[in-house]
Amino acid sequence: MADLEGPDPVTETRETVGRMIHVEGRDGTFRAYFAPAATLQPAPCVLVCQEIFGINKEMWRICENLAQMGYSAICPDLFWRLEPGIELDPVNEQDLQRAFDLMGRFDLDAGLRDVQDTITHARGMKETTGKVGTLGYCLGGLLAYLAACRTDADCAVGYYGVNIDKYAAEAKGITSPLLLHVAEEDEFVDKDQQARMREALAKHPKIEMYSYAGASHAFARQTDPTHYKADAAKLANQRTEAFLTTNLGQGVTRLG
């Protein structure tokens, strides 16, 4: 059975299974990468919230692995107001600095409107069952958390989300299941921030939260050998896969 981890990106040669589509949002039209479920259609959909690097090869990989697992996946271009079509490499220093600049100028509230508009768009696609969860990493981890607070997503998963503690008060708006993966050695979320997050969120009945000892930020980014931590990524991904199965289910019509 396919999984979220997927094949080694160095040896992977399979052609991409998705395509770029357009989403008509409240603030304008933007692009999104859409990978329909490979084995079942219609299928539940997972909205993948990008890191600060745009829809790059890591986001494509995650969407395609979700499609092989039996989910449709959609990754909207959340930087479209700043620089549409951005695709940066996290291990390239120049790209990294561009990514930090984009994050500094990113309008979080506008991005969450785009997330809700993408959820609404995905619910109406013929390839989906109408159920949509969110899954995000880094900036996307924060967006997944806030999607649980502010949108009608059916569930949400966040990996090493930044600044979640600053928005902990919004957790009172969470009515759907949320899963958070916390890197204990996260360079961008220090121990005090992690403690505040646990204190505010750990007792919420809709929130599951796991910490990963020895894991730094981006521990699940398979295309980044500097930060990738295989054992933590495998465990987190297994928990995510079980969570998605429980809260989204599977498609209902077999292809062909």
C-alpha positions as CSV (number, residue, x, y, z in Angstrom):
1,M,0.0,0.0,0.0
2,A,1.2,3.5,-0.8
3,D,2.0,5.9,2.1
4,L,2.7,9.5,2.7
5,E,6.5,8.9,2.8
6,G,6.5,7.7,-0.7
7,P,9.6,6.5,-2.7
8,D,13.1,7.9,-2.4
9,P,13.1,11.2,-4.4
10,V,16.6,10.4,-5.7
11,T,15.5,7.2,-7.3
12,E,11.9,8.1,-8.1
13,T,11.2,8.2,-11.9
14,R,7.4,8.1,-12.0
15,E,5.9,10.9,-14.0
16,T,3.7,13.4,-12.1
17,V,0.1,12.4,-11.9
18,G,-1.4,15.9,-11.3
19,R,-2.1,19.1,-13.2
20,M,-2.3,22.8,-12.5
21,I,-5.9,24.1,-12.2
22,H,-7.4,27.5,-11.4
23,V,-9.4,28.3,-8.3
24,E,-11.7,31.3,-8.3
25,G,-11.4,32.9,-4.9
26,R,-13.0,35.9,-3.3
27,D,-9.9,38.0,-3.9
28,G,-9.1,36.7,-7.4
29,T,-8.1,33.6,-9.4
30,F,-5.1,31.6,-8.4
31,R,-3.5,28.4,-9.4
32,A,-3.3,25.1,-7.5
33,Y,-1.7,21.8,-8.2
34,F,-4.3,19.0,-8.2
35,A,-3.5,15.3,-8.1
36,P,-6.6,13.1,-8.4
37,A,-6.8,9.8,-6.5
38,A,-5.0,7.1,-8.4
39,T,-7.2,4.2,-7.3
40,L,-10.6,5.4,-6.2
41,Q,-12.8,8.2,-7.5
42,P,-14.5,10.1,-6.2
43,A,-12.2,10.3,-3.1
44,P,-11.8,12.4,-0.1
45,C,-9.5,15.4,-0.7
46,V,-6.5,16.6,1.2
47,L,-5.6,20.3,0.8
48,V,-1.8,20.6,1.2
49,C,-0.7,24.0,2.6
50,Q,2.7,24.9,1.3
51,E,5.9,25.8,3.1
52,I,7.5,29.1,2.5
53,F,9.0,27.8,-0.8
54,G,5.8,27.7,-2.9
55,I,4.5,24.7,-4.8
56,N,7.9,23.1,-5.2
57,K,9.0,19.5,-5.8
58,E,8.4,18.6,-2.2
59,M,4.7,19.8,-2.4
60,W,4.3,17.9,-5.7
61,R,5.8,14.8,-4.1
62,I,3.4,15.0,-1.1
63,C,0.3,15.5,-3.4
64,E,1.3,12.6,-5.6
65,N,1.9,10.3,-2.6
66,L,-1.5,11.2,-1.3
67,A,-3.0,10.4,-4.7
68,Q,-1.4,6.9,-4.6
69,M,-2.9,6.4,-1.1
70,G,-6.3,6.9,-2.5
71,Y,-6.9,10.6,-1.8
72,S,-7.3,13.5,-4.1
73,A,-4.8,16.3,-3.2
74,I,-4.8,20.0,-4.0
75,C,-2.0,22.5,-3.2
76,P,-3.0,26.1,-3.7
77,D,-0.5,28.8,-4.6
78,L,-0.8,30.9,-1.5
79,F,1.9,33.4,-2.5
80,W,0.0,34.4,-5.7
81,R,-0.5,38.0,-4.5
82,L,3.3,38.4,-4.0
83,E,4.9,36.3,-6.7
84,P,2.7,33.8,-8.5
85,G,4.2,30.4,-9.5
86,I,7.1,30.6,-7.0
87,E,9.0,27.4,-6.7
88,L,12.1,27.6,-4.4
89,D,14.7,25.1,-3.2
90,P,15.1,25.0,0.6
91,V,18.7,23.9,0.4
92,N,19.7,26.8,-1.9
93,E,20.8,29.8,0.3
94,Q,19.6,32.4,-2.2
95,D,16.2,30.7,-2.5
96,L,16.0,30.4,1.3
97,Q,16.4,34.2,1.7
98,R,13.8,34.8,-1.0
99,A,11.4,32.5,0.9
100,F,12.0,34.3,4.2
101,D,11.3,37.6,2.4
102,L,8.0,36.2,1.0
103,M,7.0,34.9,4.4
104,G,7.6,38.3,5.9
105,R,5.3,39.9,3.4
106,F,2.6,37.2,3.4
107,D,-0.9,38.3,4.5
108,L,-2.0,35.4,6.8
109,D,-5.6,36.4,6.9
110,A,-5.8,36.6,3.1
111,G,-4.0,33.2,2.8
112,L,-6.7,31.7,5.0
113,R,-9.4,33.1,2.8
114,D,-7.6,31.3,-0.1
115,V,-7.5,28.1,2.0
116,Q,-11.3,28.3,2.6
117,D,-11.9,29.1,-1.1
118,T,-9.8,26.1,-2.1
119,I,-11.7,23.9,0.3
120,T,-15.0,25.1,-1.2
121,H,-13.7,24.6,-4.8
122,A,-12.4,21.0,-3.9
123,R,-15.8,20.0,-2.4
124,G,-17.4,20.6,-5.8
125,M,-15.0,18.7,-8.0
126,K,-16.1,15.5,-9.6
127,E,-13.0,13.7,-8.4
128,T,-13.8,14.3,-4.7
129,T,-16.5,13.0,-2.3
130,G,-16.9,16.5,-0.8
131,K,-14.9,15.8,2.3
132,V,-11.8,17.9,2.6
133,G,-9.0,17.9,5.2
134,T,-5.9,20.1,5.4
135,L,-2.3,19.1,5.8
136,G,0.5,21.6,6.2
137,Y,4.2,22.0,6.9
138,C,6.1,25.0,8.5
139,L,4.1,28.0,7.5
140,G,1.6,25.5,6.2
141,G,1.5,23.9,9.6
142,L,0.3,27.2,11.1
143,L,-2.2,27.5,8.2
144,A,-3.5,24.0,8.9
145,Y,-3.9,24.9,12.6
146,L,-5.7,28.1,11.7
147,A,-7.8,26.2,9.1
148,A,-9.1,24.1,12.0
149,C,-9.9,27.3,13.8
150,R,-11.4,29.4,11.0
151,T,-12.6,27.2,8.1
152,D,-15.0,24.3,7.6
153,A,-12.3,21.7,6.9
154,D,-13.3,18.2,8.0
155,C,-9.9,17.7,9.8
156,A,-6.4,19.2,9.8
157,V,-2.8,18.1,10.3
158,G,0.1,20.4,11.0
159,Y,3.8,19.5,10.9
160,Y,6.2,21.8,12.9
161,G,3.9,24.8,12.5
162,V,5.4,28.2,13.4
163,N,3.9,30.7,15.7
164,I,0.9,28.6,16.7
165,D,1.3,29.7,20.3
166,K,0.5,33.3,19.2
167,Y,-2.9,32.1,18.0
168,A,-3.6,29.6,20.8
169,A,-6.7,31.6,21.9
170,E,-8.3,30.7,18.5
171,A,-8.5,27.1,19.5
172,K,-11.9,27.7,21.0
173,G,-13.2,27.8,17.5
174,I,-12.0,24.2,16.7
175,T,-14.8,21.8,16.2
176,S,-13.2,19.2,13.8
177,P,-10.2,16.9,14.6
178,L,-6.7,18.4,14.6
179,L,-3.4,16.6,14.7
180,L,-0.1,18.5,15.4
181,H,3.4,17.2,15.1
182,V,6.0,19.2,17.1
183,A,9.8,19.1,16.6
184,E,11.4,19.3,20.0
185,E,14.6,20.9,18.6
186,D,12.8,23.2,16.2
187,E,15.0,26.2,15.4
188,F,12.0,28.4,14.7
189,V,9.8,27.3,17.7
190,D,11.8,27.4,20.9
191,K,11.1,25.5,24.1
192,D,9.1,28.3,25.7
193,Q,6.8,28.5,22.6
194,Q,6.3,24.8,22.6
195,A,5.5,24.8,26.3
196,R,2.9,27.6,25.8
197,M,1.4,25.6,22.9
198,R,1.1,22.5,25.0
199,E,-0.4,24.3,27.9
200,A,-3.0,26.0,25.7
201,L,-3.9,23.1,23.5
202,A,-3.1,19.7,25.1
203,K,-6.5,19.4,26.9
204,H,-8.6,20.4,23.9
205,P,-10.9,17.4,23.1
206,K,-10.4,17.7,19.4
207,I,-6.6,18.1,19.4
208,E,-4.0,15.3,19.3
209,M,-0.4,16.5,19.7
210,Y,2.9,14.6,19.5
211,S,6.5,15.7,20.1
212,Y,9.5,14.2,18.4
213,A,12.7,14.1,20.5
214,G,15.9,15.1,18.6
215,A,13.9,16.3,15.6
216,S,14.5,19.7,14.1
217,H,12.3,21.9,11.9
218,A,11.5,20.3,8.6
219,F,12.2,16.8,9.9
220,A,9.6,15.3,7.5
221,R,11.0,17.2,4.4
222,Q,12.2,14.2,2.5
223,T,14.0,16.2,-0.2
224,D,16.2,18.0,2.4
225,P,18.9,15.7,3.7
226,T,20.1,18.3,6.2
227,H,16.9,18.4,8.2
228,Y,15.2,15.1,7.3
229,K,15.0,12.6,10.3
230,A,13.8,9.3,9.0
231,D,12.6,7.7,12.2
232,A,10.6,10.8,13.3
233,A,9.2,11.3,9.8
234,K,8.1,7.7,9.6
235,L,6.3,7.8,12.9
236,A,4.6,11.1,12.2
237,N,3.5,10.0,8.8
238,Q,2.1,6.8,10.1
239,R,0.0,8.8,12.6
240,T,-1.1,11.2,9.9
241,E,-2.2,8.3,7.6
242,A,-4.2,6.7,10.4
243,F,-5.7,10.1,11.3
244,L,-6.8,10.8,7.7
245,T,-8.3,7.4,7.3
246,T,-10.3,7.8,10.5
247,N,-11.5,11.3,9.7
248,L,-11.9,11.4,5.9
249,G,-12.5,7.8,5.0
250,Q,-12.0,6.4,1.5
251,G,-13.4,6.9,-2.0
252,V,-16.5,5.1,-3.0
253,T,-16.2,4.3,-6.7
254,R,-13.3,2.2,-8.1
255,L,-11.7,3.5,-11.3
256,G,-12.3,1.6,-14.6
